[in-house]
Amino acid sequence: MLKNLFRKKQLGDKVDVLVKHSGRHKVMVIDVVRNITGMGIDDATHFVAKTPNVIKSGVPIAEAESIKSKLEAVGATVVFK
């Protein structure tokens, strides 16, 4: 809990979610990116191929944590800025 409070103070109320690396299961990451952003297959494929990329900007911490958990579940590396 203390760690979360420190992170929130450090990052603020809104963060950018950065996909740092797509991992070994790029097809699964592409599917999750499509679900999160509503991108088409071509756009999502280009997005994943050109990581690191910001998937969402200025989102609340709770939404950012949700996005991070979905992407990490399929092997991507995600950080907040």
PDB file of N, CA, C and O in Angstrom:
ATOM      1  N   MET A   1       0.816  -1.184   0.000  1.00  0.00           N
ATOM      2  CA  MET A   1       0.000   0.000   0.000  1.00  0.00           C
ATOM      3  C   MET A   1       0.869   1.261   0.000  1.00  0.00           C
ATOM      4  O   MET A   1       0.596   2.204  -0.742  1.00  0.00           O
ATOM      5  N   LEU A   2       1.908   1.275   0.826  1.00  0.00           N
ATOM      6  CA  LEU A   2       2.810   2.420   0.892  1.00  0.00           C
ATOM      7  C   LEU A   2       3.523   2.615  -0.439  1.00  0.00           C
ATOM      8  O   LEU A   2       3.735   3.746  -0.878  1.00  0.00           O
ATOM      9  N   LYS A   3       3.892   1.513  -1.079  1.00  0.00           N
ATOM     10  CA  LYS A   3       4.542   1.577  -2.386  1.00  0.00           C
ATOM     11  C   LYS A   3       3.610   2.224  -3.422  1.00  0.00           C
ATOM     12  O   LYS A   3       4.053   3.039  -4.232  1.00  0.00           O
ATOM     13  N   ASN A   4       2.330   1.861  -3.396  1.00  0.00           N
ATOM     14  CA  ASN A   4       1.354   2.445  -4.316  1.00  0.00           C
ATOM     15  C   ASN A   4       1.179   3.941  -4.073  1.00  0.00           C
ATOM     16  O   ASN A   4       1.054   4.714  -5.023  1.00  0.00           O
ATOM     17  N   LEU A   5       1.171   4.350  -2.810  1.00  0.00           N
ATOM     18  CA  LEU A   5       1.047   5.776  -2.496  1.00  0.00           C
ATOM     19  C   LEU A   5       2.264   6.537  -3.000  1.00  0.00           C
ATOM     20  O   LEU A   5       2.128   7.638  -3.534  1.00  0.00           O
ATOM     21  N   PHE A   6       3.445   5.967  -2.836  1.00  0.00           N
ATOM     22  CA  PHE A   6       4.660   6.604  -3.321  1.00  0.00           C
ATOM     23  C   PHE A   6       4.637   6.719  -4.835  1.00  0.00           C
ATOM     24  O   PHE A   6       4.995   7.761  -5.383  1.00  0.00           O
ATOM     25  N   ARG A   7       4.217   5.653  -5.518  1.00  0.00           N
ATOM     26  CA  ARG A   7       4.143   5.669  -6.973  1.00  0.00           C
ATOM     27  C   ARG A   7       3.149   6.721  -7.455  1.00  0.00           C
ATOM     28  O   ARG A   7       3.418   7.438  -8.418  1.00  0.00           O
ATOM     29  N   LYS A   8       1.999   6.815  -6.785  1.00  0.00           N
ATOM     30  CA  LYS A   8       0.984   7.784  -7.180  1.00  0.00           C
ATOM     31  C   LYS A   8       1.507   9.212  -7.006  1.00  0.00           C
ATOM     32  O   LYS A   8       1.262  10.070  -7.854  1.00  0.00           O
ATOM     33  N   LYS A   9       2.227   9.467  -5.909  1.00  0.00           N
ATOM     34  CA  LYS A   9       2.816  10.783  -5.702  1.00  0.00           C
ATOM     35  C   LYS A   9       3.854  11.080  -6.766  1.00  0.00           C
ATOM     36  O   LYS A   9       3.936  12.202  -7.266  1.00  0.00           O
ATOM     37  N   GLN A  10       4.636  10.094  -7.107  1.00  0.00           N
ATOM     38  CA  GLN A  10       5.710  10.272  -8.070  1.00  0.00           C
ATOM     39  C   GLN A  10       5.160  10.480  -9.482  1.00  0.00           C
ATOM     40  O   GLN A  10       5.667  11.333 -10.210  1.00  0.00           O
ATOM     41  N   LEU A  11       4.141   9.725  -9.885  1.00  0.00           N
ATOM     42  CA  LEU A  11       3.623   9.782 -11.246  1.00  0.00           C
ATOM     43  C   LEU A  11       2.484  10.779 -11.418  1.00  0.00           C
ATOM     44  O   LEU A  11       2.262  11.269 -12.525  1.00  0.00           O
ATOM     45  N   GLY A  12       1.774  11.082 -10.369  1.00  0.00           N
ATOM     46  CA  GLY A  12       0.609  11.947 -10.481  1.00  0.00           C
ATOM     47  C   GLY A  12      -0.648  11.110 -10.634  1.00  0.00           C
ATOM     48  O   GLY A  12      -0.612   9.888 -10.491  1.00  0.00           O
ATOM     49  N   ASP A  13      -1.764  11.776 -10.927  1.00  0.00           N
ATOM     50  CA  ASP A  13      -3.043  11.081 -11.042  1.00  0.00           C
ATOM     51  C   ASP A  13      -3.228  10.411 -12.393  1.00  0.00           C
ATOM     52  O   ASP A  13      -3.960   9.428 -12.504  1.00  0.00           O
ATOM     53  N   LYS A  14      -2.572  10.932 -13.416  1.00  0.00           N
ATOM     54  CA  LYS A  14      -2.703  10.387 -14.773  1.00  0.00           C
ATOM     55  C   LYS A  14      -1.320   9.970 -15.272  1.00  0.00           C
ATOM     56  O   LYS A  14      -0.324  10.640 -15.002  1.00  0.00           O
ATOM     57  N   VAL A  15      -1.272   8.869 -15.994  1.00  0.00           N
ATOM     58  CA  VAL A  15       0.003   8.358 -16.500  1.00  0.00           C
ATOM     59  C   VAL A  15      -0.125   7.971 -17.972  1.00  0.00           C
ATOM     60  O   VAL A  15      -1.227   7.831 -18.502  1.00  0.00           O
ATOM     61  N   ASP A  16       1.020   7.805 -18.610  1.00  0.00           N
ATOM     62  CA  ASP A  16       1.085   7.230 -19.946  1.00  0.00           C
ATOM     63  C   ASP A  16       1.500   5.776 -19.789  1.00  0.00           C
ATOM     64  O   ASP A  16       2.386   5.463 -18.993  1.00  0.00           O
ATOM     65  N   VAL A  17       0.867   4.892 -20.542  1.00  0.00           N
ATOM     66  CA  VAL A  17       1.180   3.470 -20.484  1.00  0.00           C
ATOM     67  C   VAL A  17       2.062   3.144 -21.682  1.00  0.00           C
ATOM     68  O   VAL A  17       1.636   3.279 -22.829  1.00  0.00           O
ATOM     69  N   LEU A  18       3.286   2.715 -21.414  1.00  0.00           N
ATOM     70  CA  LEU A  18       4.279   2.445 -22.444  1.00  0.00           C
ATOM     71  C   LEU A  18       4.513   0.944 -22.564  1.00  0.00           C
ATOM     72  O   LEU A  18       4.874   0.284 -21.589  1.00  0.00           O
ATOM     73  N   VAL A  19       4.305   0.410 -23.767  1.00  0.00           N
ATOM     74  CA  VAL A  19       4.642  -0.990 -24.037  1.00  0.00           C
ATOM     75  C   VAL A  19       6.113  -0.988 -24.420  1.00  0.00           C
ATOM     76  O   VAL A  19       6.484  -0.536 -25.503  1.00  0.00           O
ATOM     77  N   LYS A  20       6.945  -1.497 -23.521  1.00  0.00           N
ATOM     78  CA  LYS A  20       8.390  -1.452 -23.712  1.00  0.00           C
ATOM     79  C   LYS A  20       8.875  -2.559 -24.636  1.00  0.00           C
ATOM     80  O   LYS A  20       9.753  -2.340 -25.469  1.00  0.00           O
ATOM     81  N   HIS A  21       8.305  -3.742 -24.488  1.00  0.00           N
ATOM     82  CA  HIS A  21       8.707  -4.891 -25.303  1.00  0.00           C
ATOM     83  C   HIS A  21       7.499  -5.810 -25.458  1.00  0.00           C
ATOM     84  O   HIS A  21       6.736  -6.020 -24.515  1.00  0.00           O
ATOM     85  N   SER A  22       7.340  -6.348 -26.650  1.00  0.00           N
ATOM     86  CA  SER A  22       6.156  -7.175 -26.906  1.00  0.00           C
ATOM     87  C   SER A  22       6.310  -8.621 -26.456  1.00  0.00           C
ATOM     88  O   SER A  22       5.315  -9.335 -26.341  1.00  0.00           O
ATOM     89  N   GLY A  23       7.524  -9.063 -26.202  1.00  0.00           N
ATOM     90  CA  GLY A  23       7.717 -10.433 -25.750  1.00  0.00           C
ATOM     91  C   GLY A  23       7.707 -11.430 -26.894  1.00  0.00           C
ATOM     92  O   GLY A  23       7.812 -11.048 -28.059  1.00  0.00           O
ATOM     93  N   ARG A  24       7.582 -12.692 -26.567  1.00  0.00           N
ATOM     94  CA  ARG A  24       7.663 -13.761 -27.564  1.00  0.00           C
ATOM     95  C   ARG A  24       6.340 -14.039 -28.249  1.00  0.00           C
ATOM     96  O   ARG A  24       6.333 -14.601 -29.345  1.00  0.00           O
ATOM     97  N   HIS A  25       5.224 -13.668 -27.648  1.00  0.00           N
ATOM     98  CA  HIS A  25       3.902 -13.993 -28.185  1.00  0.00           C
ATOM     99  C   HIS A  25       3.267 -12.753 -28.816  1.00  0.00           C
ATOM    100  O   HIS A  25       2.267 -12.233 -28.320  1.00  0.00           O
ATOM    101  N   LYS A  26       3.854 -12.295 -29.900  1.00  0.00           N
ATOM    102  CA  LYS A  26       3.422 -11.043 -30.521  1.00  0.00           C
ATOM    103  C   LYS A  26       1.975 -11.094 -30.999  1.00  0.00           C
ATOM    104  O   LYS A  26       1.268 -10.089 -30.914  1.00  0.00           O
ATOM    105  N   VAL A  27       1.526 -12.221 -31.490  1.00  0.00           N
ATOM    106  CA  VAL A  27       0.151 -12.330 -31.980  1.00  0.00           C
ATOM    107  C   VAL A  27      -0.838 -12.101 -30.843  1.00  0.00           C
ATOM    108  O   VAL A  27      -1.856 -11.434 -31.028  1.00  0.00           O
ATOM    109  N   MET A  28      -0.544 -12.647 -29.675  1.00  0.00           N
ATOM    110  CA  MET A  28      -1.423 -12.450 -28.528  1.00  0.00           C
ATOM    111  C   MET A  28      -1.387 -10.997 -28.056  1.00  0.00           C
ATOM    112  O   MET A  28      -2.411 -10.447 -27.649  1.00  0.00           O
ATOM    113  N   VAL A  29      -0.205 -10.376 -28.111  1.00  0.00           N
ATOM    114  CA  VAL A  29      -0.080  -8.971 -27.728  1.00  0.00           C
ATOM    115  C   VAL A  29      -0.864  -8.099 -28.705  1.00  0.00           C
ATOM    116  O   VAL A  29      -1.532  -7.151 -28.291  1.00  0.00           O
ATOM    117  N   ILE A  30      -0.790  -8.410 -29.986  1.00  0.00           N
ATOM    118  CA  ILE A  30      -1.545  -7.669 -31.003  1.00  0.00           C
ATOM    119  C   ILE A  30      -3.034  -7.731 -30.696  1.00  0.00           C
ATOM    120  O   ILE A  30      -3.729  -6.720 -30.791  1.00  0.00           O
ATOM    121  N   ASP A  31      -3.527  -8.908 -30.330  1.00  0.00           N
ATOM    122  CA  ASP A  31      -4.948  -9.068 -30.005  1.00  0.00           C
ATOM    123  C   ASP A  31      -5.347  -8.203 -28.804  1.00  0.00           C
ATOM    124  O   ASP A  31      -6.401  -7.566 -28.822  1.00  0.00           O
ATOM    125  N   VAL A  32      -4.516  -8.179 -27.773  1.00  0.00           N
ATOM    126  CA  VAL A  32      -4.813  -7.370 -26.593  1.00  0.00           C
ATOM    127  C   VAL A  32      -4.761  -5.881 -26.940  1.00  0.00           C
ATOM    128  O   VAL A  32      -5.603  -5.110 -26.480  1.00  0.00           O
ATOM    129  N   VAL A  33      -3.780  -5.474 -27.745  1.00  0.00           N
ATOM    130  CA  VAL A  33      -3.682  -4.069 -28.173  1.00  0.00           C
ATOM    131  C   VAL A  33      -4.939  -3.671 -28.937  1.00  0.00           C
ATOM    132  O   VAL A  33      -5.471  -2.578 -28.737  1.00  0.00           O
ATOM    133  N   ARG A  34      -5.410  -4.545 -29.802  1.00  0.00           N
ATOM    134  CA  ARG A  34      -6.644  -4.266 -30.556  1.00  0.00           C
ATOM    135  C   ARG A  34      -7.832  -4.098 -29.612  1.00  0.00           C
ATOM    136  O   ARG A  34      -8.652  -3.200 -29.804  1.00  0.00           O
ATOM    137  N   ASN A  35      -7.930  -4.946 -28.604  1.00  0.00           N
ATOM    138  CA  ASN A  35      -9.044  -4.855 -27.652  1.00  0.00           C
ATOM    139  C   ASN A  35      -8.987  -3.580 -26.817  1.00  0.00           C
ATOM    140  O   ASN A  35     -10.022  -2.987 -26.513  1.00  0.00           O
ATOM    141  N   ILE A  36      -7.784  -3.159 -26.448  1.00  0.00           N
ATOM    142  CA  ILE A  36      -7.630  -1.973 -25.607  1.00  0.00           C
ATOM    143  C   ILE A  36      -7.872  -0.699 -26.398  1.00  0.00           C
ATOM    144  O   ILE A  36      -8.531   0.220 -25.911  1.00  0.00           O
ATOM    145  N   THR A  37      -7.340  -0.635 -27.624  1.00  0.00           N
ATOM    146  CA  THR A  37      -7.356   0.619 -28.380  1.00  0.00           C
ATOM    147  C   THR A  37      -8.435   0.697 -29.449  1.00  0.00           C
ATOM    148  O   THR A  37      -8.821   1.794 -29.852  1.00  0.00           O
ATOM    149  N   GLY A  38      -8.929  -0.446 -29.915  1.00  0.00           N
ATOM    150  CA  GLY A  38      -9.876  -0.443 -31.019  1.00  0.00           C
ATOM    151  C   GLY A  38      -9.195  -0.326 -32.381  1.00  0.00           C
ATOM    152  O   GLY A  38      -9.859  -0.089 -33.390  1.00  0.00           O
ATOM    153  N   MET A  39      -7.876  -0.490 -32.412  1.00  0.00           N
ATOM    154  CA  MET A  39      -7.125  -0.428 -33.675  1.00  0.00           C
ATOM    155  C   MET A  39      -7.504  -1.592 -34.578  1.00  0.00           C
ATOM    156  O   MET A  39      -7.967  -2.635 -34.117  1.00  0.00           O
ATOM    157  N   GLY A  40      -7.299  -1.392 -35.860  1.00  0.00           N
ATOM    158  CA  GLY A  40      -7.434  -2.480 -36.816  1.00  0.00           C
ATOM    159  C   GLY A  40      -6.221  -3.390 -36.739  1.00  0.00           C
ATOM    160  O   GLY A  40      -5.249  -3.077 -36.052  1.00  0.00           O
ATOM    161  N   ILE A  41      -6.271  -4.500 -37.431  1.00  0.00           N
ATOM    162  CA  ILE A  41      -5.189  -5.487 -37.376  1.00  0.00           C
ATOM    163  C   ILE A  41      -3.872  -4.910 -37.886  1.00  0.00           C
ATOM    164  O   ILE A  41      -2.823  -5.165 -37.293  1.00  0.00           O
ATOM    165  N   ASP A  42      -3.901  -4.147 -38.963  1.00  0.00           N
ATOM    166  CA  ASP A  42      -2.665  -3.581 -39.516  1.00  0.00           C
ATOM    167  C   ASP A  42      -2.042  -2.568 -38.557  1.00  0.00           C
ATOM    168  O   ASP A  42      -0.836  -2.597 -38.313  1.00  0.00           O
ATOM    169  N   ASP A  43      -2.862  -1.683 -38.021  1.00  0.00           N
ATOM    170  CA  ASP A  43      -2.348  -0.677 -37.093  1.00  0.00           C
ATOM    171  C   ASP A  43      -1.778  -1.320 -35.831  1.00  0.00           C
ATOM    172  O   ASP A  43      -0.721  -0.913 -35.350  1.00  0.00           O
ATOM    173  N   ALA A  44      -2.464  -2.310 -35.300  1.00  0.00           N
ATOM    174  CA  ALA A  44      -1.991  -2.989 -34.092  1.00  0.00           C
ATOM    175  C   ALA A  44      -0.698  -3.749 -34.366  1.00  0.00           C
ATOM    176  O   ALA A  44       0.189  -3.790 -33.514  1.00  0.00           O
ATOM    177  N   THR A  45      -0.585  -4.348 -35.544  1.00  0.00           N
ATOM    178  CA  THR A  45       0.634  -5.066 -35.906  1.00  0.00           C
ATOM    179  C   THR A  45       1.813  -4.102 -36.000  1.00  0.00           C
ATOM    180  O   THR A  45       2.899  -4.407 -35.507  1.00  0.00           O
ATOM    181  N   HIS A  46       1.612  -2.951 -36.621  1.00  0.00           N
ATOM    182  CA  HIS A  46       2.674  -1.944 -36.714  1.00  0.00           C
ATOM    183  C   HIS A  46       3.033  -1.397 -35.337  1.00  0.00           C
ATOM    184  O   HIS A  46       4.203  -1.153 -35.044  1.00  0.00           O
ATOM    185  N   PHE A  47       2.023  -1.205 -34.495  1.00  0.00           N
ATOM    186  CA  PHE A  47       2.258  -0.717 -33.142  1.00  0.00           C
ATOM    187  C   PHE A  47       3.169  -1.676 -32.379  1.00  0.00           C
ATOM    188  O   PHE A  47       4.147  -1.252 -31.764  1.00  0.00           O
ATOM    189  N   VAL A  48       2.850  -2.955 -32.420  1.00  0.00           N
ATOM    190  CA  VAL A  48       3.619  -3.957 -31.678  1.00  0.00           C
ATOM    191  C   VAL A  48       5.016  -4.115 -32.275  1.00  0.00           C
ATOM    192  O   VAL A  48       5.980  -4.328 -31.540  1.00  0.00           O
ATOM    193  N   ALA A  49       5.136  -4.014 -33.590  1.00  0.00           N
ATOM    194  CA  ALA A  49       6.438  -4.161 -34.238  1.00  0.00           C
ATOM    195  C   ALA A  49       7.390  -3.025 -33.886  1.00  0.00           C
ATOM    196  O   ALA A  49       8.608  -3.203 -33.912  1.00  0.00           O
ATOM    197  N   LYS A  50       6.841  -1.863 -33.560  1.00  0.00           N
ATOM    198  CA  LYS A  50       7.674  -0.688 -33.300  1.00  0.00           C
ATOM    199  C   LYS A  50       7.750  -0.329 -31.821  1.00  0.00           C
ATOM    200  O   LYS A  50       7.878   0.847 -31.480  1.00  0.00           O
ATOM    201  N   THR A  51       7.674  -1.312 -30.950  1.00  0.00           N
ATOM    202  CA  THR A  51       7.799  -1.029 -29.521  1.00  0.00           C
ATOM    203  C   THR A  51       9.224  -0.567 -29.243  1.00  0.00           C
ATOM    204  O   THR A  51      10.141  -1.042 -29.914  1.00  0.00           O
ATOM    205  N   PRO A  52       9.454   0.308 -28.317  1.00  0.00           N
ATOM    206  CA  PRO A  52       8.539   0.838 -27.312  1.00  0.00           C
ATOM    207  C   PRO A  52       7.608   1.901 -27.880  1.00  0.00           C
ATOM    208  O   PRO A  52       8.014   2.739 -28.685  1.00  0.00           O
ATOM    209  N   ASN A  53       6.365   1.850 -27.449  1.00  0.00           N
ATOM    210  CA  ASN A  53       5.304   2.750 -27.892  1.00  0.00           C
ATOM    211  C   ASN A  53       4.341   3.023 -26.745  1.00  0.00           C
ATOM    212  O   ASN A  53       4.111   2.159 -25.899  1.00  0.00           O
ATOM    213  N   VAL A  54       3.787   4.213 -26.720  1.00  0.00           N
ATOM    214  CA  VAL A  54       2.762   4.553 -25.733  1.00  0.00           C
ATOM    215  C   VAL A  54       1.420   4.062 -26.261  1.00  0.00           C
ATOM    216  O   VAL A  54       0.975   4.478 -27.331  1.00  0.00           O
ATOM    217  N   ILE A  55       0.777   3.175 -25.503  1.00  0.00           N
ATOM    218  CA  ILE A  55      -0.504   2.630 -25.935  1.00  0.00           C
ATOM    219  C   ILE A  55      -1.655   3.559 -25.541  1.00  0.00           C
ATOM    220  O   ILE A  55      -2.625   3.691 -26.287  1.00  0.00           O
ATOM    221  N   LYS A  56      -1.554   4.201 -24.380  1.00  0.00           N
ATOM    222  CA  LYS A  56      -2.567   5.164 -23.938  1.00  0.00           C
ATOM    223  C   LYS A  56      -1.874   6.250 -23.136  1.00  0.00           C
ATOM    224  O   LYS A  56      -0.958   5.986 -22.358  1.00  0.00           O
ATOM    225  N   SER A  57      -2.335   7.487 -23.345  1.00  0.00           N
ATOM    226  CA  SER A  57      -1.764   8.637 -22.637  1.00  0.00           C
ATOM    227  C   SER A  57      -2.788   9.243 -21.693  1.00  0.00           C
ATOM    228  O   SER A  57      -3.983   9.276 -21.985  1.00  0.00           O
ATOM    229  N   GLY A  58      -2.299   9.719 -20.560  1.00  0.00           N
ATOM    230  CA  GLY A  58      -3.150  10.452 -19.626  1.00  0.00           C
ATOM    231  C   GLY A  58      -4.306   9.662 -19.061  1.00  0.00           C
ATOM    232  O   GLY A  58      -5.414  10.183 -18.939  1.00  0.00           O
ATOM    233  N   VAL A  59      -4.063   8.406 -18.714  1.00  0.00           N
ATOM    234  CA  VAL A  59      -5.131   7.584 -18.147  1.00  0.00           C
ATOM    235  C   VAL A  59      -4.983   7.519 -16.631  1.00  0.00           C
ATOM    236  O   VAL A  59      -3.871   7.629 -16.114  1.00  0.00           O
ATOM    237  N   PRO A  60      -6.087   7.342 -15.916  1.00  0.00           N
ATOM    238  CA  PRO A  60      -6.015   7.193 -14.454  1.00  0.00           C
ATOM    239  C   PRO A  60      -5.206   5.952 -14.073  1.00  0.00           C
ATOM    240  O   PRO A  60      -5.107   4.997 -14.843  1.00  0.00           O
ATOM    241  N   ILE A  61      -4.635   5.986 -12.880  1.00  0.00           N
ATOM    242  CA  ILE A  61      -3.783   4.899 -12.400  1.00  0.00           C
ATOM    243  C   ILE A  61      -4.513   3.554 -12.448  1.00  0.00           C
ATOM    244  O   ILE A  61      -3.923   2.556 -12.862  1.00  0.00           O
ATOM    245  N   ALA A  62      -5.763   3.505 -12.041  1.00  0.00           N
ATOM    246  CA  ALA A  62      -6.517   2.239 -12.011  1.00  0.00           C
ATOM    247  C   ALA A  62      -6.650   1.653 -13.414  1.00  0.00           C
ATOM    248  O   ALA A  62      -6.460   0.451 -13.598  1.00  0.00           O
ATOM    249  N   GLU A  63      -6.970   2.473 -14.391  1.00  0.00           N
ATOM    250  CA  GLU A  63      -7.076   2.004 -15.769  1.00  0.00           C
ATOM    251  C   GLU A  63      -5.713   1.563 -16.297  1.00  0.00           C
ATOM    252  O   GLU A  63      -5.611   0.571 -17.018  1.00  0.00           O
ATOM    253  N   ALA A  64      -4.672   2.305 -15.935  1.00  0.00           N
ATOM    254  CA  ALA A  64      -3.319   1.958 -16.364  1.00  0.00           C
ATOM    255  C   ALA A  64      -2.896   0.600 -15.801  1.00  0.00           C
ATOM    256  O   ALA A  64      -2.279  -0.205 -16.500  1.00  0.00           O
ATOM    257  N   GLU A  65      -3.229   0.354 -14.543  1.00  0.00           N
ATOM    258  CA  GLU A  65      -2.913  -0.944 -13.924  1.00  0.00           C
ATOM    259  C   GLU A  65      -3.647  -2.078 -14.637  1.00  0.00           C
ATOM    260  O   GLU A  65      -3.086  -3.156 -14.831  1.00  0.00           O
ATOM    261  N   SER A  66      -4.890  -1.838 -15.026  1.00  0.00           N
ATOM    262  CA  SER A  66      -5.676  -2.835 -15.744  1.00  0.00           C
ATOM    263  C   SER A  66      -5.048  -3.144 -17.105  1.00  0.00           C
ATOM    264  O   SER A  66      -4.920  -4.309 -17.481  1.00  0.00           O
ATOM    265  N   ILE A  67      -4.658  -2.108 -17.836  1.00  0.00           N
ATOM    266  CA  ILE A  67      -4.019  -2.279 -19.141  1.00  0.00           C
ATOM    267  C   ILE A  67      -2.706  -3.043 -18.980  1.00  0.00           C
ATOM    268  O   ILE A  67      -2.404  -3.952 -19.753  1.00  0.00           O
ATOM    269  N   LYS A  68      -1.941  -2.664 -17.972  1.00  0.00           N
ATOM    270  CA  LYS A  68      -0.654  -3.319 -17.717  1.00  0.00           C
ATOM    271  C   LYS A  68      -0.840  -4.810 -17.431  1.00  0.00           C
ATOM    272  O   LYS A  68      -0.102  -5.642 -17.959  1.00  0.00           O
ATOM    273  N   SER A  69      -1.815  -5.142 -16.605  1.00  0.00           N
ATOM    274  CA  SER A  69      -2.019  -6.556 -16.258  1.00  0.00           C
ATOM    275  C   SER A  69      -2.454  -7.375 -17.471  1.00  0.00           C
ATOM    276  O   SER A  69      -2.031  -8.521 -17.621  1.00  0.00           O
ATOM    277  N   LYS A  70      -3.294  -6.804 -18.340  1.00  0.00           N
ATOM    278  CA  LYS A  70      -3.726  -7.516 -19.546  1.00  0.00           C
ATOM    279  C   LYS A  70      -2.553  -7.786 -20.475  1.00  0.00           C
ATOM    280  O   LYS A  70      -2.422  -8.884 -21.016  1.00  0.00           O
ATOM    281  N   LEU A  71      -1.706  -6.789 -20.656  1.00  0.00           N
ATOM    282  CA  LEU A  71      -0.565  -6.953 -21.557  1.00  0.00           C
ATOM    283  C   LEU A  71       0.499  -7.875 -20.965  1.00  0.00           C
ATOM    284  O   LEU A  71       1.087  -8.683 -21.684  1.00  0.00           O
ATOM    285  N   GLU A  72       0.748  -7.762 -19.678  1.00  0.00           N
ATOM    286  CA  GLU A  72       1.746  -8.626 -19.051  1.00  0.00           C
ATOM    287  C   GLU A  72       1.271 -10.076 -19.026  1.00  0.00           C
ATOM    288  O   GLU A  72       2.100 -10.986 -19.025  1.00  0.00           O
ATOM    289  N   ALA A  73      -0.022 -10.313 -19.005  1.00  0.00           N
ATOM    290  CA  ALA A  73      -0.555 -11.670 -19.020  1.00  0.00           C
ATOM    291  C   ALA A  73      -0.195 -12.415 -20.309  1.00  0.00           C
ATOM    292  O   ALA A  73      -0.142 -13.645 -20.323  1.00  0.00           O
ATOM    293  N   VAL A  74       0.053 -11.669 -21.390  1.00  0.00           N
ATOM    294  CA  VAL A  74       0.416 -12.303 -22.664  1.00  0.00           C
ATOM    295  C   VAL A  74       1.902 -12.127 -22.980  1.00  0.00           C
ATOM    296  O   VAL A  74       2.336 -12.421 -24.094  1.00  0.00           O
ATOM    297  N   GLY A  75       2.688 -11.647 -22.004  1.00  0.00           N
ATOM    298  CA  GLY A  75       4.133 -11.625 -22.153  1.00  0.00           C
ATOM    299  C   GLY A  75       4.775 -10.293 -22.494  1.00  0.00           C
ATOM    300  O   GLY A  75       5.990 -10.237 -22.684  1.00  0.00           O
ATOM    301  N   ALA A  76       4.003  -9.217 -22.579  1.00  0.00           N
ATOM    302  CA  ALA A  76       4.574  -7.910 -22.888  1.00  0.00           C
ATOM    303  C   ALA A  76       5.173  -7.280 -21.639  1.00  0.00           C
ATOM    304  O   ALA A  76       4.790  -7.611 -20.516  1.00  0.00           O
ATOM    305  N   THR A  77       6.115  -6.368 -21.849  1.00  0.00           N
ATOM    306  CA  THR A  77       6.697  -5.594 -20.758  1.00  0.00           C
ATOM    307  C   THR A  77       6.104  -4.190 -20.829  1.00  0.00           C
ATOM    308  O   THR A  77       6.161  -3.536 -21.870  1.00  0.00           O
ATOM    309  N   VAL A  78       5.534  -3.732 -19.714  1.00  0.00           N
ATOM    310  CA  VAL A  78       4.817  -2.456 -19.688  1.00  0.00           C
ATOM    311  C   VAL A  78       5.326  -1.624 -18.523  1.00  0.00           C
ATOM    312  O   VAL A  78       5.550  -2.143 -17.429  1.00  0.00           O
ATOM    313  N   VAL A  79       5.510  -0.314 -18.765  1.00  0.00           N
ATOM    314  CA  VAL A  79       5.897   0.626 -17.716  1.00  0.00           C
ATOM    315  C   VAL A  79       5.018   1.866 -17.805  1.00  0.00           C
ATOM    316  O   VAL A  79       4.350   2.107 -18.810  1.00  0.00           O
ATOM    317  N   PHE A  80       5.035   2.645 -16.730  1.00  0.00           N
ATOM    318  CA  PHE A  80       4.290   3.910 -16.692  1.00  0.00           C
ATOM    319  C   PHE A  80       5.270   5.063 -16.793  1.00  0.00           C
ATOM    320  O   PHE A  80       6.389   4.994 -16.286  1.00  0.00           O
ATOM    321  N   LYS A  81       4.835   6.118 -17.453  1.00  0.00           N
ATOM    322  CA  LYS A  81       5.645   7.328 -17.528  1.00  0.00           C
ATOM    323  C   LYS A  81       4.891   8.454 -16.873  1.00  0.00           C
ATOM    324  O   LYS A  81       5.386   9.579 -16.819  1.00  0.00           O
TER     325      LYS A  81
END
